[in-house]
């Protein structure tokens, strides 16, 4: 029996893990990939190395880690953007990365035309509270994907 083909989300997550390992020498513990219309948000969980986590314990060190990852992403993400474009079948026009050095996640947003605001919550939101049974999002006129 043949193995099922990975979903686009799985393929993108694998590409991100490989990119992180290649550029930083450290792979994240987990990757979450979320697509909403033309915006792809990728969260890298526990993406910092032990040395970066230690450095980020001070405000000055946290600022250094944050700036390092922003610059690294800005200068080396073109190949990842191209790979995501091939997997998704749509060109990536914009890409940004944000990092919370004290907690460790790195958030990458890839979009064609949207403004992206990222809000990290302190805990998980139960799935049954997020969408109504008919798929309409609370507070929105849009159906959940």
Buried (B, 14 or more C-beta within 10 A) or exposed (E): EEEEEEEBBBBBBBBBBEBBEEBBEBBBEEBBBEBEEBBBBBBBEBBBBEEBBEBBEEEEBBEBBBEBBBEBBEEEBEEBBEBBBEBBEEEBEBBBBBBBBBEBBBBBBBBEEEEBEEEEEEEEEEEEEEBEEEEEEEEEEEEEE
